[in-house]
């Protein structure tokens, strides 16, 4: 597709034509495809893409929401820092309401802690320059998409010698999470709609193992409705032709080599942790980043005494299963009742990228259930 204007990416007639091609290519097959990125999940449910695609295409949601995958213990560590005297604790807005075992950052703010939401680490850095008598901490979260902005801010802090600024680093990396999904015994996948924003930084090469070792196609996708529908078509075409390759639908943004300068900034400031706990996936080796020893003066984990305790998720919450794609959000026992965006029990209901929030905000829970019933009926007819 060669398009220039936003409405062209939302052409309903073109979407139907591509979907008809998907139906032709996948006839007689039940295909389960995982969209890794939470941004894709929201596009799918905001624009009703599941209802355009044929019933034999089942889209499941992966661990691509950085807010959702943070374990409760790391939230408790953030709360411990935020409640310290003389600290201005800064964070992205969607972290404010994520529940820890002792409340959320919004609760801490209501209790008197100086917690502020910012749009970037540079905003936090500016606060450090504005209030030299305060300790300003930035709660760094996100995949490789947001890590470069943290890296650039750290380089600036070191160059300018700003010592009252530090980073509580919780950046995670996408490839180990996908490996954990592929190694999971309770999930069978036929292909991946690859994350667009992460791939803008890391490029295409890191996904090669998915095609070569696991024989699953990956198509890196943009975030408009037709981006996702075309990506599903490209996956279905690969499967129809017996191929497993890494393809790039999002060519207007993603380059095969990624963003070399962003990767260099990350390499100068951060290194892989030996292991890191993910909500729902447990401990995964080399799956997260920490600051390099050269940046120890700006490392909040070294500067402050944090609990560092592993905290179990609430028993009622099934965020882990949702993040692994094992269940859909509406299948969770507390979805839409005890757990809503206003009263979240789990992280998937908090973040704008969370799958549960996507289902809830776009009113998809009843329709998802009906679609699942139709899909099962269609499968039994095909098998019968």
KOLLUMMAR-732619 format. One record per residue (C-alpha): residue number from 0; x, y, z; residue in three letters. Coordinates in pm, whole numbers. Example, Ala and Ser with C-alpha at 12.3 -4.5 7.8 and 13.67 -1.06 7.14 Angstrom:
REM KOLLUMMAR-732619
+-----+--------+--------+--------+------+
! seq !      X !      Y !      Z ! type !
+-----+--------+--------+--------+------+
!   0 !   1230 !   -450 !    780 !  ALA !
!   1 !   1367 !   -106 !    714 !  SER !
+-----+--------+--------+--------+------+
***
This chain:
REM KOLLUMMAR-732619
+-----+--------+--------+--------+------+
! seq !      X !      Y !      Z ! type !
+-----+--------+--------+--------+------+
!   0 !      0 !      0 !      0 !  UNK !
!   1 !    126 !    346 !    -87 !  UNK !
!   2 !    -68 !    607 !    106 !  UNK !
!   3 !    -26 !    971 !    194 !  UNK !
!   4 !   -317 !   1080 !    413 !  UNK !
!   5 !   -449 !    943 !    743 !  UNK !
!   6 !   -800 !    868 !    613 !  UNK !
!   7 !   -650 !    640 !    349 !  UNK !
!   8 !   -528 !    413 !    630 !  UNK !
!   9 !   -890 !    381 !    746 !  UNK !
!  10 !  -1058 !    298 !    414 !  UNK !
!  11 !  -1337 !     53 !    504 !  UNK !
!  12 !  -1382 !    -82 !    150 !  UNK !
!  13 !  -1011 !   -153 !    112 !  UNK !
!  14 !  -1013 !   -322 !    452 !  UNK !
!  15 !  -1293 !   -554 !    336 !  UNK !
!  16 !  -1107 !   -640 !     17 !  UNK !
!  17 !   -786 !   -725 !    203 !  UNK !
!  18 !   -986 !   -928 !    456 !  UNK !
!  19 !  -1140 !  -1128 !    171 !  UNK !
!  20 !   -788 !  -1210 !     54 !  UNK !
!  21 !   -695 !  -1316 !    408 !  UNK !
!  22 !  -1000 !  -1549 !    406 !  UNK !
!  23 !   -890 !  -1700 !     72 !  UNK !
!  24 !   -530 !  -1754 !    182 !  UNK !
!  25 !   -624 !  -1904 !    519 !  UNK !
!  26 !   -920 !  -2115 !    410 !  UNK !
!  27 !   -936 !  -2441 !    605 !  UNK !
!  28 !   -693 !  -2318 !    871 !  UNK !
!  29 !   -741 !  -2174 !   1218 !  UNK !
!  30 !   -465 !  -1915 !   1261 !  UNK !
!  31 !   -370 !  -1775 !   1599 !  UNK !
!  32 !   -160 !  -1460 !   1563 !  UNK !
!  33 !    -10 !  -1256 !   1844 !  UNK !
!  34 !     15 !   -880 !   1826 !  UNK !
!  35 !    302 !   -814 !   2063 !  UNK !
!  36 !    246 !   -440 !   2107 !  UNK !
!  37 !    -26 !   -291 !   2327 !  UNK !
!  38 !    -64 !     -6 !   2079 !  UNK !
!  39 !   -178 !   -262 !   1821 !  UNK !
!  40 !   -427 !   -408 !   2068 !  UNK !
!  41 !   -590 !    -68 !   2111 !  UNK !
!  42 !   -612 !    -10 !   1735 !  UNK !
!  43 !   -770 !   -353 !   1691 !  UNK !
!  44 !  -1048 !   -289 !   1943 !  UNK !
!  45 !  -1097 !     81 !   1880 !  UNK !
!  46 !  -1157 !     22 !   1509 !  UNK !
!  47 !  -1327 !   -320 !   1529 !  UNK !
!  48 !  -1058 !   -496 !   1325 !  UNK !
!  49 !  -1147 !   -837 !   1471 !  UNK !
!  50 !  -1495 !   -799 !   1322 !  UNK !
!  51 !  -1352 !   -726 !    976 !  UNK !
!  52 !  -1117 !  -1025 !    969 !  UNK !
!  53 !  -1253 !  -1375 !    901 !  UNK !
!  54 !  -1357 !  -1586 !   1201 !  UNK !
!  55 !  -1068 !  -1830 !   1154 !  UNK !
!  56 !   -817 !  -1553 !   1240 !  UNK !
!  57 !   -772 !  -1530 !   1618 !  UNK !
!  58 !   -571 !  -1231 !   1742 !  UNK !
!  59 !   -420 !  -1275 !   2087 !  UNK !
!  60 !   -242 !  -1013 !   2292 !  UNK !
!  61 !    121 !  -1030 !   2399 !  UNK !
!  62 !    346 !   -873 !   2663 !  UNK !
!  63 !    411 !   -549 !   2475 !  UNK !
!  64 !    271 !   -311 !   2736 !  UNK !
!  65 !    566 !   -191 !   2947 !  UNK !
!  66 !    344 !    -73 !   3233 !  UNK !
!  67 !    165 !   -409 !   3244 !  UNK !
!  68 !    476 !   -626 !   3267 !  UNK !
!  69 !    629 !   -450 !   3569 !  UNK !
!  70 !    595 !   -673 !   3877 !  UNK !
!  71 !    436 !   -539 !   4193 !  UNK !
!  72 !    766 !   -545 !   4382 !  UNK !
!  73 !    915 !   -282 !   4148 !  UNK !
!  74 !    610 !    -60 !   4206 !  UNK !
!  75 !    671 !    -95 !   4581 !  UNK !
!  76 !   1035 !      8 !   4526 !  UNK !
!  77 !    917 !    317 !   4338 !  UNK !
!  78 !    675 !    401 !   4620 !  UNK !
!  79 !    955 !    367 !   4877 !  UNK !
!  80 !   1166 !    625 !   4689 !  UNK !
!  81 !    869 !    857 !   4626 !  UNK !
!  82 !    786 !    870 !   4998 !  UNK !
!  83 !   1138 !    975 !   5099 !  UNK !
!  84 !   1203 !   1328 !   5224 !  UNK !
!  85 !   1341 !   1587 !   4984 !  UNK !
!  86 !   1255 !   1375 !   4677 !  UNK !
!  87 !   1060 !   1487 !   4370 !  UNK !
!  88 !    953 !   1160 !   4209 !  UNK !
!  89 !    866 !   1189 !   3839 !  UNK !
!  90 !    688 !    940 !   3617 !  UNK !
!  91 !    482 !    899 !   3303 !  UNK !
!  92 !    112 !    954 !   3365 !  UNK !
!  93 !      2 !    593 !   3316 !  UNK !
!  94 !    224 !    480 !   3604 !  UNK !
!  95 !     42 !    700 !   3856 !  UNK !
!  96 !   -244 !    457 !   3919 !  UNK !
!  97 !    -62 !    123 !   3890 !  UNK !
!  98 !   -128 !    -61 !   4217 !  UNK !
!  99 !    153 !   -182 !   4441 !  UNK !
! 100 !    100 !   -372 !   4765 !  UNK !
! 101 !     89 !    -40 !   4954 !  UNK !
! 102 !   -120 !    170 !   4719 !  UNK !
! 103 !    -22 !    361 !   4404 !  UNK !
! 104 !    190 !    667 !   4327 !  UNK !
! 105 !   -135 !    863 !   4312 !  UNK !
! 106 !   -208 !    750 !   4668 !  UNK !
! 107 !    143 !    852 !   4774 !  UNK !
! 108 !     87 !   1194 !   4617 !  UNK !
! 109 !   -243 !   1229 !   4805 !  UNK !
! 110 !    -58 !   1145 !   5127 !  UNK !
! 111 !    188 !   1428 !   5071 !  UNK !
! 112 !    468 !   1280 !   4858 !  UNK !
! 113 !    596 !   1508 !   4582 !  UNK !
! 114 !    503 !   1290 !   4283 !  UNK !
! 115 !    474 !   1457 !   3944 !  UNK !
! 116 !    394 !   1319 !   3602 !  UNK !
! 117 !    616 !   1423 !   3313 !  UNK !
! 118 !    612 !   1369 !   2939 !  UNK !
! 119 !    979 !   1277 !   2909 !  UNK !
! 120 !   1295 !   1223 !   3117 !  UNK !
! 121 !   1409 !   1564 !   2992 !  UNK !
! 122 !   1115 !   1720 !   3183 !  UNK !
! 123 !   1245 !   1549 !   3499 !  UNK !
! 124 !   1596 !   1671 !   3424 !  UNK !
! 125 !   1469 !   2029 !   3390 !  UNK !
! 126 !   1307 !   1996 !   3736 !  UNK !
! 127 !   1646 !   1890 !   3877 !  UNK !
! 128 !   1801 !   2207 !   3736 !  UNK !
! 129 !   1509 !   2416 !   3862 !  UNK !
! 130 !   1523 !   2273 !   4217 !  UNK !
! 131 !   1893 !   2212 !   4296 !  UNK !
! 132 !   1810 !   2163 !   4666 !  UNK !
! 133 !   1582 !   1864 !   4582 !  UNK !
! 134 !   1660 !   1509 !   4465 !  UNK !
! 135 !   1471 !   1447 !   4141 !  UNK !
! 136 !   1413 !   1081 !   4046 !  UNK !
! 137 !   1281 !    968 !   3708 !  UNK !
! 138 !   1089 !    638 !   3697 !  UNK !
! 139 !   1223 !    503 !   3366 !  UNK !
! 140 !    998 !    241 !   3208 !  UNK !
! 141 !    938 !    108 !   2861 !  UNK !
! 142 !   1087 !   -115 !   2596 !  UNK !
! 143 !   1360 !     -6 !   2356 !  UNK !
! 144 !   1116 !    260 !   2235 !  UNK !
! 145 !   1165 !    489 !   2536 !  UNK !
! 146 !   1513 !    379 !   2651 !  UNK !
! 147 !   1699 !    612 !   2408 !  UNK !
! 148 !   1539 !    924 !   2560 !  UNK !
! 149 !   1651 !    807 !   2906 !  UNK !
! 150 !   1999 !    740 !   2769 !  UNK !
! 151 !   2031 !   1085 !   2608 !  UNK !
! 152 !   1914 !   1252 !   2932 !  UNK !
! 153 !   2174 !   1059 !   3134 !  UNK !
! 154 !   2448 !   1163 !   2893 !  UNK !
! 155 !   2340 !   1524 !   2932 !  UNK !
! 156 !   2330 !   1498 !   3313 !  UNK !
! 157 !   2685 !   1360 !   3315 !  UNK !
! 158 !   2815 !   1622 !   3073 !  UNK !
! 159 !   2660 !   1909 !   3269 !  UNK !
! 160 !   2743 !   1758 !   3610 !  UNK !
! 161 !   2385 !   1767 !   3743 !  UNK !
! 162 !   2410 !   1542 !   4051 !  UNK !
! 163 !   2060 !   1584 !   4203 !  UNK !
! 164 !   1904 !   1388 !   3915 !  UNK !
! 165 !   1880 !   1008 !   3913 !  UNK !
! 166 !   1702 !    733 !   3722 !  UNK !
! 167 !   1513 !    436 !   3865 !  UNK !
! 168 !   1569 !    215 !   3561 !  UNK !
! 169 !   1301 !    -37 !   3464 !  UNK !
! 170 !   1356 !    -52 !   3090 !  UNK !
! 171 !   1286 !   -398 !   2945 !  UNK !
! 172 !   1375 !   -561 !   2613 !  UNK !
! 173 !   1126 !   -722 !   2379 !  UNK !
! 174 !   1317 !  -1020 !   2235 !  UNK !
! 175 !   1358 !  -1223 !   2560 !  UNK !
! 176 !    984 !  -1179 !   2628 !  UNK !
! 177 !    898 !  -1319 !   2284 !  UNK !
! 178 !   1138 !  -1610 !   2349 !  UNK !
! 179 !    958 !  -1681 !   2678 !  UNK !
! 180 !    624 !  -1677 !   2495 !  UNK !
! 181 !    751 !  -1919 !   2229 !  UNK !
! 182 !    886 !  -2151 !   2500 !  UNK !
! 183 !    553 !  -2147 !   2687 !  UNK !
! 184 !    390 !  -2492 !   2667 !  UNK !
! 185 !     32 !  -2363 !   2697 !  UNK !
! 186 !     21 !  -2144 !   2387 !  UNK !
! 187 !     32 !  -2235 !   2017 !  UNK !
! 188 !     96 !  -1947 !   1779 !  UNK !
! 189 !    111 !  -1934 !   1399 !  UNK !
! 190 !    272 !  -1593 !   1359 !  UNK !
! 191 !    345 !  -1250 !   1505 !  UNK !
! 192 !    233 !   -897 !   1424 !  UNK !
! 193 !    565 !   -738 !   1520 !  UNK !
! 194 !    589 !   -419 !   1727 !  UNK !
! 195 !    634 !   -103 !   1522 !  UNK !
! 196 !    775 !    140 !   1777 !  UNK !
! 197 !   1034 !   -101 !   1922 !  UNK !
! 198 !   1141 !   -204 !   1572 !  UNK !
! 199 !   1195 !    161 !   1483 !  UNK !
! 200 !   1486 !    143 !   1731 !  UNK !
! 201 !   1613 !   -216 !   1710 !  UNK !
! 202 !   1541 !   -284 !   1342 !  UNK !
! 203 !   1448 !   -621 !   1191 !  UNK !
! 204 !   1747 !   -848 !   1256 !  UNK !
! 205 !   1672 !   -937 !   1622 !  UNK !
! 206 !   1354 !  -1122 !   1517 !  UNK !
! 207 !   1537 !  -1359 !   1283 !  UNK !
! 208 !   1539 !  -1646 !   1537 !  UNK !
! 209 !   1158 !  -1655 !   1534 !  UNK !
! 210 !   1155 !  -1745 !   1165 !  UNK !
! 211 !   1468 !  -1959 !   1156 !  UNK !
! 212 !   1435 !  -2156 !   1480 !  UNK !
! 213 !   1061 !  -2152 !   1546 !  UNK !
! 214 !    942 !  -2131 !   1183 !  UNK !
! 215 !    689 !  -1856 !   1255 !  UNK !
! 216 !    638 !  -1555 !   1027 !  UNK !
! 217 !    679 !  -1204 !   1171 !  UNK !
! 218 !    544 !   -891 !   1005 !  UNK !
! 219 !    639 !   -559 !   1168 !  UNK !
! 220 !    329 !   -342 !   1157 !  UNK !
! 221 !    221 !     19 !   1182 !  UNK !
! 222 !    -63 !    137 !   1402 !  UNK !
! 223 !   -342 !    238 !   1166 !  UNK !
! 224 !   -627 !     -8 !   1093 !  UNK !
! 225 !   -508 !    -91 !    741 !  UNK !
! 226 !   -150 !   -136 !    868 !  UNK !
! 227 !   -268 !   -419 !   1091 !  UNK !
! 228 !   -503 !   -575 !    837 !  UNK !
! 229 !   -229 !   -570 !    572 !  UNK !
! 230 !     13 !   -727 !    821 !  UNK !
! 231 !   -234 !  -1010 !    887 !  UNK !
! 232 !   -261 !  -1055 !    509 !  UNK !
! 233 !    120 !  -1072 !    477 !  UNK !
! 234 !    137 !  -1335 !    755 !  UNK !
! 235 !   -144 !  -1540 !    596 !  UNK !
! 236 !     36 !  -1520 !    258 !  UNK !
! 237 !    360 !  -1646 !    413 !  UNK !
! 238 !    180 !  -1940 !    573 !  UNK !
! 239 !     -9 !  -2014 !    248 !  UNK !
! 240 !    321 !  -2019 !     58 !  UNK !
! 241 !    500 !  -2224 !    325 !  UNK !
! 242 !    739 !  -1942 !    421 !  UNK !
! 243 !    861 !  -1814 !    758 !  UNK !
! 244 !   1029 !  -1477 !    717 !  UNK !
! 245 !   1067 !  -1138 !    885 !  UNK !
! 246 !    881 !   -879 !    677 !  UNK !
! 247 !    834 !   -508 !    730 !  UNK !
! 248 !    492 !   -358 !    662 !  UNK !
! 249 !    585 !    -36 !    848 !  UNK !
! 250 !    843 !     74 !    591 !  UNK !
! 251 !    754 !    443 !    629 !  UNK !
! 252 !    910 !    436 !    978 !  UNK !
! 253 !   1111 !    116 !   1038 !  UNK !
! 254 !   1449 !     62 !    876 !  UNK !
! 255 !   1615 !   -284 !    863 !  UNK !
! 256 !   1909 !   -159 !   1074 !  UNK !
! 257 !   1692 !     36 !   1320 !  UNK !
! 258 !   1806 !    367 !   1469 !  UNK !
! 259 !   2183 !    336 !   1501 !  UNK !
! 260 !   2231 !    657 !   1702 !  UNK !
! 261 !   1962 !    555 !   1953 !  UNK !
! 262 !   2124 !    213 !   1995 !  UNK !
! 263 !   2463 !    377 !   2049 !  UNK !
! 264 !   2324 !    605 !   2324 !  UNK !
! 265 !   2169 !    305 !   2499 !  UNK !
! 266 !   2495 !    108 !   2475 !  UNK !
! 267 !   2692 !    398 !   2629 !  UNK !
! 268 !   2463 !    432 !   2932 !  UNK !
! 269 !   2300 !     92 !   2996 !  UNK !
! 270 !   2378 !   -279 !   3009 !  UNK !
! 271 !   2174 !   -597 !   3042 !  UNK !
! 272 !   2070 !   -720 !   3386 !  UNK !
! 273 !   2147 !  -1088 !   3459 !  UNK !
! 274 !   1773 !  -1141 !   3512 !  UNK !
! 275 !   1453 !   -945 !   3572 !  UNK !
! 276 !   1106 !  -1038 !   3693 !  UNK !
! 277 !    815 !   -987 !   3453 !  UNK !
! 278 !    455 !   -993 !   3563 !  UNK !
! 279 !    302 !  -1317 !   3438 !  UNK !
! 280 !    626 !  -1445 !   3282 !  UNK !
! 281 !    842 !  -1477 !   3593 !  UNK !
! 282 !   1218 !  -1419 !   3588 !  UNK !
! 283 !   1370 !  -1389 !   3240 !  UNK !
! 284 !   1746 !  -1373 !   3189 !  UNK !
! 285 !   1900 !  -1072 !   3016 !  UNK !
! 286 !   1557 !   -917 !   2963 !  UNK !
! 287 !   1601 !   -572 !   3118 !  UNK !
! 288 !   1848 !   -288 !   3135 !  UNK !
! 289 !   2035 !   -122 !   3420 !  UNK !
! 290 !   2271 !    173 !   3427 !  UNK !
! 291 !   2637 !    109 !   3355 !  UNK !
! 292 !   2887 !    152 !   3644 !  UNK !
! 293 !   3006 !    479 !   3486 !  UNK !
! 294 !   2660 !    621 !   3563 !  UNK !
! 295 !   2639 !    492 !   3922 !  UNK !
! 296 !   2605 !    850 !   4053 !  UNK !
! 297 !   2278 !    881 !   3860 !  UNK !
! 298 !   2142 !    534 !   3953 !  UNK !
! 299 !   1849 !    561 !   4198 !  UNK !
! 300 !   1878 !    190 !   4282 !  UNK !
! 301 !   2225 !    255 !   4424 !  UNK !
! 302 !   2145 !    595 !   4571 !  UNK !
! 303 !   1840 !    489 !   4772 !  UNK !
! 304 !   1760 !    198 !   5000 !  UNK !
! 305 !   1465 !     20 !   4836 !  UNK !
! 306 !   1287 !   -294 !   4964 !  UNK !
! 307 !   1368 !   -509 !   4659 !  UNK !
! 308 !   1114 !   -768 !   4771 !  UNK !
! 309 !    921 !   -994 !   4537 !  UNK !
! 310 !    547 !   -935 !   4585 !  UNK !
! 311 !    282 !  -1179 !   4460 !  UNK !
! 312 !     -2 !  -1045 !   4243 !  UNK !
! 313 !   -352 !  -1039 !   4391 !  UNK !
! 314 !   -504 !  -1386 !   4358 !  UNK !
! 315 !   -809 !  -1257 !   4172 !  UNK !
! 316 !   -595 !  -1091 !   3903 !  UNK !
! 317 !   -518 !  -1286 !   3584 !  UNK !
! 318 !   -294 !  -1024 !   3420 !  UNK !
! 319 !    -23 !  -1288 !   3378 !  UNK !
! 320 !   -241 !  -1510 !   3160 !  UNK !
! 321 !   -358 !  -1209 !   2957 !  UNK !
! 322 !      3 !  -1096 !   2898 !  UNK !
! 323 !     99 !  -1444 !   2776 !  UNK !
! 324 !   -203 !  -1456 !   2542 !  UNK !
! 325 !   -341 !  -1762 !   2722 !  UNK !
! 326 !   -676 !  -1593 !   2796 !  UNK !
! 327 !   -860 !  -1291 !   2659 !  UNK !
! 328 !   -933 !  -1007 !   2907 !  UNK !
! 329 !  -1305 !  -1081 !   2925 !  UNK !
! 330 !  -1223 !  -1433 !   3045 !  UNK !
! 331 !  -1066 !  -1297 !   3365 !  UNK !
! 332 !  -1291 !  -1351 !   3668 !  UNK !
! 333 !  -1281 !   -987 !   3782 !  UNK !
! 334 !  -1279 !   -813 !   3444 !  UNK !
! 335 !  -1529 !   -528 !   3427 !  UNK !
! 336 !  -1666 !   -599 !   3776 !  UNK !
! 337 !  -1414 !   -566 !   4059 !  UNK !
! 338 !  -1143 !   -459 !   3811 !  UNK !
! 339 !  -1215 !   -147 !   3602 !  UNK !
! 340 !  -1001 !    150 !   3489 !  UNK !
! 341 !  -1128 !    345 !   3790 !  UNK !
! 342 !  -1059 !     61 !   4037 !  UNK !
! 343 !   -783 !   -147 !   3877 !  UNK !
! 344 !   -667 !   -467 !   4044 !  UNK !
! 345 !   -408 !   -546 !   3776 !  UNK !
! 346 !   -183 !   -339 !   3553 !  UNK !
! 347 !   -350 !   -446 !   3226 !  UNK !
! 348 !   -653 !   -234 !   3322 !  UNK !
! 349 !   -443 !     79 !   3396 !  UNK !
! 350 !   -219 !    156 !   3102 !  UNK !
! 351 !   -341 !    304 !   2772 !  UNK !
! 352 !   -158 !      7 !   2615 !  UNK !
! 353 !   -310 !   -258 !   2843 !  UNK !
! 354 !   -525 !   -523 !   2676 !  UNK !
! 355 !   -789 !   -514 !   2951 !  UNK !
! 356 !   -818 !   -136 !   2923 !  UNK !
! 357 !   -859 !   -172 !   2546 !  UNK !
! 358 !  -1143 !   -421 !   2583 !  UNK !
! 359 !  -1313 !   -218 !   2855 !  UNK !
! 360 !  -1277 !    129 !   2702 !  UNK !
! 361 !  -1407 !     23 !   2363 !  UNK !
! 362 !  -1693 !   -189 !   2498 !  UNK !
! 363 !  -1561 !   -510 !   2344 !  UNK !
! 364 !  -1615 !   -755 !   2629 !  UNK !
! 365 !  -1963 !   -881 !   2534 !  UNK !
! 366 !  -1884 !   -880 !   2159 !  UNK !
! 367 !  -1556 !  -1063 !   2218 !  UNK !
! 368 !  -1743 !  -1337 !   2398 !  UNK !
! 369 !  -1992 !  -1368 !   2112 !  UNK !
! 370 !  -1715 !  -1376 !   1853 !  UNK !
! 371 !  -1538 !  -1648 !   2047 !  UNK !
! 372 !  -1860 !  -1853 !   2051 !  UNK !
! 373 !  -1898 !  -1811 !   1672 !  UNK !
! 374 !  -1534 !  -1906 !   1617 !  UNK !
! 375 !  -1574 !  -2226 !   1820 !  UNK !
! 376 !  -1892 !  -2312 !   1629 !  UNK !
! 377 !  -1713 !  -2251 !   1298 !  UNK !
! 378 !  -1418 !  -2470 !   1410 !  UNK !
! 379 !  -1645 !  -2759 !   1510 !  UNK !
! 380 !  -1828 !  -2738 !   1178 !  UNK !
! 381 !  -1495 !  -2748 !    992 !  UNK !
! 382 !  -1383 !  -3049 !   1196 !  UNK !
! 383 !  -1720 !  -3220 !   1175 !  UNK !
+-----+--------+--------+--------+------+
***
